[in-house]
Amino acid sequence: MRQLHSKGFLVNEESISPGNTFIINNSNWQVCRQDPQPGATDVLRVAIYSVKLAESC
């Protein structure tokens, strides 16, 4: 996520973990997917969908 911010992107982090979970400290989460996909051009906002490290995508 730091890389995206450093390149000027606005980043939305979304939890896709079961239950009502919120991402407070993203160091113990893994990214499952992002929208748009890596390599997209002319995009300012990126959505990151993550689960806790102990969970699978």
N, CA, C and O atoms as a Maestro MAE file, in Angstrom:
{
 s_m_m2io_version
 :::
 2.0.0
}

f_m_ct {
 s_m_title
 :::
 protein
 m_atom[228] {
  # First column is atom index #
  i_m_mmod_type
  r_m_x_coord
  r_m_y_coord
  r_m_z_coord
  i_m_residue_number
  s_m_chain_name
  s_m_pdb_residue_name
  s_m_pdb_atom_name
  i_m_atomic_number
  :::
  1 25 0.810 -1.176 0.000 1 A "MET " " N  " 7
  2 3 0.000 0.000 0.000 1 A "MET " " CA " 6
  3 2 0.867 1.260 0.000 1 A "MET " " C  " 6
  4 15 0.516 2.255 -0.632 1 A "MET " " O  " 8
  5 25 1.968 1.219 0.688 2 A "ARG " " N  " 7
  6 3 2.863 2.380 0.694 2 A "ARG " " CA " 6
  7 2 3.337 2.720 -0.708 2 A "ARG " " C  " 6
  8 15 3.461 3.890 -1.070 2 A "ARG " " O  " 8
  9 25 3.602 1.671 -1.499 3 A "GLN " " N  " 7
  10 3 4.040 1.911 -2.877 3 A "GLN " " CA " 6
  11 2 2.963 2.644 -3.665 3 A "GLN " " C  " 6
  12 15 3.264 3.569 -4.421 3 A "GLN " " O  " 8
  13 25 1.723 2.240 -3.494 4 A "LEU " " N  " 7
  14 3 0.632 2.898 -4.210 4 A "LEU " " CA " 6
  15 2 0.525 4.365 -3.791 4 A "LEU " " C  " 6
  16 15 0.385 5.248 -4.637 4 A "LEU " " O  " 8
  17 25 0.591 4.619 -2.491 5 A "HIS " " N  " 7
  18 3 0.534 6.002 -2.003 5 A "HIS " " CA " 6
  19 2 1.711 6.814 -2.536 5 A "HIS " " C  " 6
  20 15 1.540 7.965 -2.937 5 A "HIS " " O  " 8
  21 25 2.901 6.223 -2.541 6 A "SER " " N  " 7
  22 3 4.080 6.958 -2.994 6 A "SER " " CA " 6
  23 2 4.013 7.297 -4.476 6 A "SER " " C  " 6
  24 15 4.681 8.225 -4.931 6 A "SER " " O  " 8
  25 25 3.220 6.558 -5.225 7 A "LYS " " N  " 7
  26 3 3.060 6.827 -6.662 7 A "LYS " " CA " 6
  27 2 1.861 7.731 -6.940 7 A "LYS " " C  " 6
  28 15 1.519 7.974 -8.097 7 A "LYS " " O  " 8
  29 25 1.215 8.234 -5.866 8 A "GLY " " N  " 7
  30 3 0.154 9.202 -6.027 8 A "GLY " " CA " 6
  31 2 -1.255 8.640 -6.077 8 A "GLY " " C  " 6
  32 15 -2.198 9.380 -6.354 8 A "GLY " " O  " 8
  33 25 -1.422 7.354 -5.818 9 A "PHE " " N  " 7
  34 3 -2.752 6.754 -5.841 9 A "PHE " " CA " 6
  35 2 -3.488 6.998 -4.531 9 A "PHE " " C  " 6
  36 15 -2.870 7.048 -3.468 9 A "PHE " " O  " 8
  37 25 -4.792 7.147 -4.604 10 A "LEU " " N  " 7
  38 3 -5.658 7.125 -3.438 10 A "LEU " " CA " 6
  39 2 -6.039 5.670 -3.232 10 A "LEU " " C  " 6
  40 15 -6.406 4.993 -4.193 10 A "LEU " " O  " 8
  41 25 -5.963 5.173 -2.009 11 A "VAL " " N  " 7
  42 3 -6.166 3.749 -1.748 11 A "VAL " " CA " 6
  43 2 -7.300 3.550 -0.750 11 A "VAL " " C  " 6
  44 15 -7.322 4.162 0.318 11 A "VAL " " O  " 8
  45 25 -8.232 2.693 -1.111 12 A "ASN " " N  " 7
  46 3 -9.297 2.260 -0.203 12 A "ASN " " CA " 6
  47 2 -8.989 0.829 0.194 12 A "ASN " " C  " 6
  48 15 -8.821 -0.032 -0.670 12 A "ASN " " O  " 8
  49 25 -8.913 0.564 1.488 13 A "GLU " " N  " 7
  50 3 -8.702 -0.794 1.984 13 A "GLU " " CA " 6
  51 2 -10.026 -1.357 2.459 13 A "GLU " " C  " 6
  52 15 -10.729 -0.736 3.257 13 A "GLU " " O  " 8
  53 25 -10.361 -2.541 1.963 14 A "GLU " " N  " 7
  54 3 -11.627 -3.186 2.317 14 A "GLU " " CA " 6
  55 2 -11.343 -4.573 2.889 14 A "GLU " " C  " 6
  56 15 -10.536 -5.324 2.340 14 A "GLU " " O  " 8
  57 25 -12.000 -4.903 3.976 15 A "SER " " N  " 7
  58 3 -11.902 -6.239 4.554 15 A "SER " " CA " 6
  59 2 -12.911 -7.149 3.866 15 A "SER " " C  " 6
  60 15 -14.081 -6.797 3.723 15 A "SER " " O  " 8
  61 25 -12.448 -8.322 3.442 16 A "ILE " " N  " 7
  62 3 -13.356 -9.349 2.932 16 A "ILE " " CA " 6
  63 2 -13.309 -10.573 3.846 16 A "ILE " " C  " 6
  64 15 -13.690 -11.675 3.451 16 A "ILE " " O  " 8
  65 25 -12.833 -10.357 5.080 17 A "SER " " N  " 7
  66 3 -12.827 -11.406 6.090 17 A "SER " " CA " 6
  67 2 -14.260 -11.680 6.538 17 A "SER " " C  " 6
  68 15 -15.104 -10.784 6.505 17 A "SER " " O  " 8
  69 25 -14.535 -12.908 6.953 18 A "PRO " " N  " 7
  70 3 -15.878 -13.201 7.462 18 A "PRO " " CA " 6
  71 2 -16.201 -12.364 8.693 18 A "PRO " " C  " 6
  72 15 -15.313 -12.034 9.478 18 A "PRO " " O  " 8
  73 25 -17.450 -12.027 8.854 19 A "GLY " " N  " 7
  74 3 -17.854 -11.230 10.006 19 A "GLY " " CA " 6
  75 2 -17.630 -9.753 9.781 19 A "GLY " " C  " 6
  76 15 -17.265 -9.327 8.686 19 A "GLY " " O  " 8
  77 25 -17.844 -8.994 10.798 20 A "ASN " " N  " 7
  78 3 -17.664 -7.544 10.721 20 A "ASN " " CA " 6
  79 2 -16.274 -7.177 11.206 20 A "ASN " " C  " 6
  80 15 -16.089 -6.834 12.374 20 A "ASN " " O  " 8
  81 25 -15.310 -7.245 10.327 21 A "THR " " N  " 7
  82 3 -13.931 -6.914 10.690 21 A "THR " " CA " 6
  83 2 -13.519 -5.629 9.992 21 A "THR " " C  " 6
  84 15 -13.983 -5.314 8.896 21 A "THR " " O  " 8
  85 25 -12.643 -4.905 10.651 22 A "PHE " " N  " 7
  86 3 -12.129 -3.661 10.109 22 A "PHE " " CA " 6
  87 2 -10.608 -3.749 10.074 22 A "PHE " " C  " 6
  88 15 -9.998 -4.375 10.941 22 A "PHE " " O  " 8
  89 25 -10.012 -3.136 9.095 23 A "ILE " " N  " 7
  90 3 -8.557 -3.099 8.987 23 A "ILE " " CA " 6
  91 2 -8.069 -1.888 9.765 23 A "ILE " " C  " 6
  92 15 -8.273 -0.745 9.356 23 A "ILE " " O  " 8
  93 25 -7.419 -2.157 10.894 24 A "ILE " " N  " 7
  94 3 -6.860 -1.080 11.706 24 A "ILE " " CA " 6
  95 2 -5.351 -1.025 11.497 24 A "ILE " " C  " 6
  96 15 -4.782 0.048 11.295 24 A "ILE " " O  " 8
  97 25 -4.718 -2.175 11.546 25 A "ASN " " N  " 7
  98 3 -3.280 -2.290 11.323 25 A "ASN " " CA " 6
  99 2 -3.089 -3.258 10.159 25 A "ASN " " C  " 6
  100 15 -3.249 -4.465 10.339 25 A "ASN " " O  " 8
  101 25 -2.754 -2.763 8.978 26 A "ASN " " N  " 7
  102 3 -2.705 -3.631 7.801 26 A "ASN " " CA " 6
  103 2 -1.488 -4.548 7.746 26 A "ASN " " C  " 6
  104 15 -1.341 -5.297 6.780 26 A "ASN " " O  " 8
  105 25 -0.616 -4.515 8.743 27 A "SER " " N  " 7
  106 3 0.557 -5.387 8.721 27 A "SER " " CA " 6
  107 2 0.211 -6.854 8.964 27 A "SER " " C  " 6
  108 15 1.014 -7.731 8.644 27 A "SER " " O  " 8
  109 25 -0.959 -7.138 9.518 28 A "ASN " " N  " 7
  110 3 -1.344 -8.527 9.751 28 A "ASN " " CA " 6
  111 2 -2.481 -8.959 8.814 28 A "ASN " " C  " 6
  112 15 -3.293 -9.817 9.156 28 A "ASN " " O  " 8
  113 25 -2.518 -8.348 7.635 29 A "TRP " " N  " 7
  114 3 -3.504 -8.669 6.609 29 A "TRP " " CA " 6
  115 2 -2.785 -8.996 5.311 29 A "TRP " " C  " 6
  116 15 -1.662 -8.547 5.083 29 A "TRP " " O  " 8
  117 25 -3.449 -9.791 4.451 30 A "GLN " " N  " 7
  118 3 -2.901 -10.093 3.130 30 A "GLN " " CA " 6
  119 2 -3.878 -9.631 2.055 30 A "GLN " " C  " 6
  120 15 -5.094 -9.746 2.215 30 A "GLN " " O  " 8
  121 25 -3.343 -9.117 0.975 31 A "VAL " " N  " 7
  122 3 -4.166 -8.644 -0.133 31 A "VAL " " CA " 6
  123 2 -4.608 -9.837 -0.970 31 A "VAL " " C  " 6
  124 15 -3.791 -10.666 -1.371 31 A "VAL " " O  " 8
  125 25 -5.907 -9.913 -1.226 32 A "CYS " " N  " 7
  126 3 -6.455 -10.978 -2.062 32 A "CYS " " CA " 6
  127 2 -6.648 -10.511 -3.506 32 A "CYS " " C  " 6
  128 15 -6.402 -11.258 -4.453 32 A "CYS " " O  " 8
  129 25 -7.086 -9.277 -3.652 33 A "ARG " " N  " 7
  130 3 -7.251 -8.728 -5.004 33 A "ARG " " CA " 6
  131 2 -7.273 -7.208 -4.911 33 A "ARG " " C  " 6
  132 15 -7.408 -6.633 -3.831 33 A "ARG " " O  " 8
  133 25 -7.139 -6.583 -6.053 34 A "GLN " " N  " 7
  134 3 -7.245 -5.136 -6.115 34 A "GLN " " CA " 6
  135 2 -8.013 -4.758 -7.369 34 A "GLN " " C  " 6
  136 15 -8.058 -5.506 -8.345 34 A "GLN " " O  " 8
  137 25 -8.612 -3.584 -7.318 35 A "ASP " " N  " 7
  138 3 -9.357 -3.085 -8.455 35 A "ASP " " CA " 6
  139 2 -8.952 -1.640 -8.680 35 A "ASP " " C  " 6
  140 15 -9.120 -0.822 -7.775 35 A "ASP " " O  " 8
  141 25 -8.438 -1.297 -9.816 36 A "PRO " " N  " 7
  142 3 -8.187 -2.108 -10.997 36 A "PRO " " CA " 6
  143 2 -6.972 -3.012 -10.809 36 A "PRO " " C  " 6
  144 15 -6.222 -2.868 -9.843 36 A "PRO " " O  " 8
  145 25 -6.792 -3.919 -11.717 37 A "GLN " " N  " 7
  146 3 -5.669 -4.845 -11.673 37 A "GLN " " CA " 6
  147 2 -4.356 -4.090 -11.840 37 A "GLN " " C  " 6
  148 15 -4.338 -2.998 -12.408 37 A "GLN " " O  " 8
  149 25 -3.242 -4.668 -11.345 38 A "PRO " " N  " 7
  150 3 -1.937 -4.028 -11.524 38 A "PRO " " CA " 6
  151 2 -1.666 -3.749 -13.004 38 A "PRO " " C  " 6
  152 15 -2.014 -4.546 -13.875 38 A "PRO " " O  " 8
  153 25 -1.048 -2.620 -13.261 39 A "GLY " " N  " 7
  154 3 -0.699 -2.246 -14.624 39 A "GLY " " CA " 6
  155 2 -1.711 -1.332 -15.292 39 A "GLY " " C  " 6
  156 15 -1.470 -0.845 -16.396 39 A "GLY " " O  " 8
  157 25 -2.843 -1.092 -14.638 40 A "ALA " " N  " 7
  158 3 -3.849 -0.202 -15.215 40 A "ALA " " CA " 6
  159 2 -3.283 1.212 -15.305 40 A "ALA " " C  " 6
  160 15 -2.502 1.630 -14.450 40 A "ALA " " O  " 8
  161 25 -3.673 1.935 -16.328 41 A "THR " " N  " 7
  162 3 -3.193 3.303 -16.506 41 A "THR " " CA " 6
  163 2 -4.352 4.278 -16.346 41 A "THR " " C  " 6
  164 15 -5.518 3.888 -16.415 41 A "THR " " O  " 8
  165 25 -4.024 5.533 -16.135 42 A "ASP " " N  " 7
  166 3 -5.020 6.605 -15.979 42 A "ASP " " CA " 6
  167 2 -6.002 6.333 -14.847 42 A "ASP " " C  " 6
  168 15 -7.197 6.601 -14.979 42 A "ASP " " O  " 8
  169 25 -5.506 5.806 -13.748 43 A "VAL " " N  " 7
  170 3 -6.341 5.504 -12.583 43 A "VAL " " CA " 6
  171 2 -5.790 6.276 -11.395 43 A "VAL " " C  " 6
  172 15 -4.578 6.312 -11.183 43 A "VAL " " O  " 8
  173 25 -6.667 6.889 -10.625 44 A "LEU " " N  " 7
  174 3 -6.230 7.627 -9.443 44 A "LEU " " CA " 6
  175 2 -6.552 6.897 -8.154 44 A "LEU " " C  " 6
  176 15 -5.869 7.091 -7.148 44 A "LEU " " O  " 8
  177 25 -7.593 6.049 -8.166 45 A "ARG " " N  " 7
  178 3 -8.038 5.372 -6.950 45 A "ARG " " CA " 6
  179 2 -7.903 3.863 -7.138 45 A "ARG " " C  " 6
  180 15 -8.259 3.317 -8.183 45 A "ARG " " O  " 8
  181 25 -7.380 3.202 -6.102 46 A "VAL " " N  " 7
  182 3 -7.225 1.747 -6.111 46 A "VAL " " CA " 6
  183 2 -7.933 1.188 -4.882 46 A "VAL " " C  " 6
  184 15 -7.777 1.713 -3.779 46 A "VAL " " O  " 8
  185 25 -8.707 0.130 -5.071 47 A "ALA " " N  " 7
  186 3 -9.358 -0.561 -3.955 47 A "ALA " " CA " 6
  187 2 -8.599 -1.850 -3.681 47 A "ALA " " C  " 6
  188 15 -8.354 -2.636 -4.595 47 A "ALA " " O  " 8
  189 25 -8.229 -2.067 -2.433 48 A "ILE " " N  " 7
  190 3 -7.498 -3.257 -1.998 48 A "ILE " " CA " 6
  191 2 -8.451 -4.084 -1.135 48 A "ILE " " C  " 6
  192 15 -9.042 -3.562 -0.189 48 A "ILE " " O  " 8
  193 25 -8.603 -5.359 -1.450 49 A "TYR " " N  " 7
  194 3 -9.485 -6.262 -0.710 49 A "TYR " " CA " 6
  195 2 -8.615 -7.293 0.004 49 A "TYR " " C  " 6
  196 15 -7.868 -8.029 -0.640 49 A "TYR " " O  " 8
  197 25 -8.711 -7.348 1.337 50 A "SER " " N  " 7
  198 3 -7.789 -8.147 2.139 50 A "SER " " CA " 6
  199 2 -8.511 -9.007 3.163 50 A "SER " " C  " 6
  200 15 -9.658 -8.755 3.530 50 A "SER " " O  " 8
  201 25 -7.779 -10.054 3.618 51 A "VAL " " N  " 7
  202 3 -8.207 -10.897 4.725 51 A "VAL " " CA " 6
  203 2 -7.078 -10.952 5.736 51 A "VAL " " C  " 6
  204 15 -5.937 -10.626 5.408 51 A "VAL " " O  " 8
  205 25 -7.378 -11.358 6.953 52 A "LYS " " N  " 7
  206 3 -6.338 -11.525 7.973 52 A "LYS " " CA " 6
  207 2 -5.371 -12.616 7.525 52 A "LYS " " C  " 6
  208 15 -5.752 -13.516 6.778 52 A "LYS " " O  " 8
  209 25 -4.126 -12.539 7.978 53 A "LEU " " N  " 7
  210 3 -3.094 -13.477 7.539 53 A "LEU " " CA " 6
  211 2 -3.467 -14.933 7.772 53 A "LEU " " C  " 6
  212 15 -3.090 -15.790 6.972 53 A "LEU " " O  " 8
  213 25 -4.185 -15.237 8.823 54 A "ALA " " N  " 7
  214 3 -4.546 -16.625 9.140 54 A "ALA " " CA " 6
  215 2 -5.677 -17.152 8.254 54 A "ALA " " C  " 6
  216 15 -5.983 -18.344 8.290 54 A "ALA " " O  " 8
  217 25 -6.292 -16.288 7.470 55 A "GLU " " N  " 7
  218 3 -7.414 -16.680 6.614 55 A "GLU " " CA " 6
  219 2 -6.964 -16.819 5.163 55 A "GLU " " C  " 6
  220 15 -5.923 -16.294 4.770 55 A "GLU " " O  " 8
  221 25 -7.755 -17.528 4.384 56 A "SER " " N  " 7
  222 3 -7.422 -17.673 2.973 56 A "SER " " CA " 6
  223 2 -8.340 -16.794 2.132 56 A "SER " " C  " 6
  224 15 -9.458 -16.456 2.520 56 A "SER " " O  " 8
  225 25 -7.830 -16.452 0.997 57 A "CYS " " N  " 7
  226 3 -8.608 -15.615 0.060 57 A "CYS " " CA " 6
  227 2 -9.686 -16.481 -0.542 57 A "CYS " " C  " 6
  228 15 -10.473 -16.007 -1.361 57 A "CYS " " O  " 8
  :::
 }
 m_bond[227] {
  # First column is bond index #
  i_m_from
  i_m_to
  i_m_order
  :::
  1 1 2 1
  2 2 3 1
  3 3 4 2
  4 3 5 1
  5 5 6 1
  6 6 7 1
  7 7 8 2
  8 7 9 1
  9 9 10 1
  10 10 11 1
  11 11 12 2
  12 11 13 1
  13 13 14 1
  14 14 15 1
  15 15 16 2
  16 15 17 1
  17 17 18 1
  18 18 19 1
  19 19 20 2
  20 19 21 1
  21 21 22 1
  22 22 23 1
  23 23 24 2
  24 23 25 1
  25 25 26 1
  26 26 27 1
  27 27 28 2
  28 27 29 1
  29 29 30 1
  30 30 31 1
  31 31 32 2
  32 31 33 1
  33 33 34 1
  34 34 35 1
  35 35 36 2
  36 35 37 1
  37 37 38 1
  38 38 39 1
  39 39 40 2
  40 39 41 1
  41 41 42 1
  42 42 43 1
  43 43 44 2
  44 43 45 1
  45 45 46 1
  46 46 47 1
  47 47 48 2
  48 47 49 1
  49 49 50 1
  50 50 51 1
  51 51 52 2
  52 51 53 1
  53 53 54 1
  54 54 55 1
  55 55 56 2
  56 55 57 1
  57 57 58 1
  58 58 59 1
  59 59 60 2
  60 59 61 1
  61 61 62 1
  62 62 63 1
  63 63 64 2
  64 63 65 1
  65 65 66 1
  66 66 67 1
  67 67 68 2
  68 67 69 1
  69 69 70 1
  70 70 71 1
  71 71 72 2
  72 71 73 1
  73 73 74 1
  74 74 75 1
  75 75 76 2
  76 75 77 1
  77 77 78 1
  78 78 79 1
  79 79 80 2
  80 79 81 1
  81 81 82 1
  82 82 83 1
  83 83 84 2
  84 83 85 1
  85 85 86 1
  86 86 87 1
  87 87 88 2
  88 87 89 1
  89 89 90 1
  90 90 91 1
  91 91 92 2
  92 91 93 1
  93 93 94 1
  94 94 95 1
  95 95 96 2
  96 95 97 1
  97 97 98 1
  98 98 99 1
  99 99 100 2
  100 99 101 1
  101 101 102 1
  102 102 103 1
  103 103 104 2
  104 103 105 1
  105 105 106 1
  106 106 107 1
  107 107 108 2
  108 107 109 1
  109 109 110 1
  110 110 111 1
  111 111 112 2
  112 111 113 1
  113 113 114 1
  114 114 115 1
  115 115 116 2
  116 115 117 1
  117 117 118 1
  118 118 119 1
  119 119 120 2
  120 119 121 1
  121 121 122 1
  122 122 123 1
  123 123 124 2
  124 123 125 1
  125 125 126 1
  126 126 127 1
  127 127 128 2
  128 127 129 1
  129 129 130 1
  130 130 131 1
  131 131 132 2
  132 131 133 1
  133 133 134 1
  134 134 135 1
  135 135 136 2
  136 135 137 1
  137 137 138 1
  138 138 139 1
  139 139 140 2
  140 139 141 1
  141 141 142 1
  142 142 143 1
  143 143 144 2
  144 143 145 1
  145 145 146 1
  146 146 147 1
  147 147 148 2
  148 147 149 1
  149 149 150 1
  150 150 151 1
  151 151 152 2
  152 151 153 1
  153 153 154 1
  154 154 155 1
  155 155 156 2
  156 155 157 1
  157 157 158 1
  158 158 159 1
  159 159 160 2
  160 159 161 1
  161 161 162 1
  162 162 163 1
  163 163 164 2
  164 163 165 1
  165 165 166 1
  166 166 167 1
  167 167 168 2
  168 167 169 1
  169 169 170 1
  170 170 171 1
  171 171 172 2
  172 171 173 1
  173 173 174 1
  174 174 175 1
  175 175 176 2
  176 175 177 1
  177 177 178 1
  178 178 179 1
  179 179 180 2
  180 179 181 1
  181 181 182 1
  182 182 183 1
  183 183 184 2
  184 183 185 1
  185 185 186 1
  186 186 187 1
  187 187 188 2
  188 187 189 1
  189 189 190 1
  190 190 191 1
  191 191 192 2
  192 191 193 1
  193 193 194 1
  194 194 195 1
  195 195 196 2
  196 195 197 1
  197 197 198 1
  198 198 199 1
  199 199 200 2
  200 199 201 1
  201 201 202 1
  202 202 203 1
  203 203 204 2
  204 203 205 1
  205 205 206 1
  206 206 207 1
  207 207 208 2
  208 207 209 1
  209 209 210 1
  210 210 211 1
  211 211 212 2
  212 211 213 1
  213 213 214 1
  214 214 215 1
  215 215 216 2
  216 215 217 1
  217 217 218 1
  218 218 219 1
  219 219 220 2
  220 219 221 1
  221 221 222 1
  222 222 223 1
  223 223 224 2
  224 223 225 1
  225 225 226 1
  226 226 227 1
  227 227 228 2
  :::
 }
}
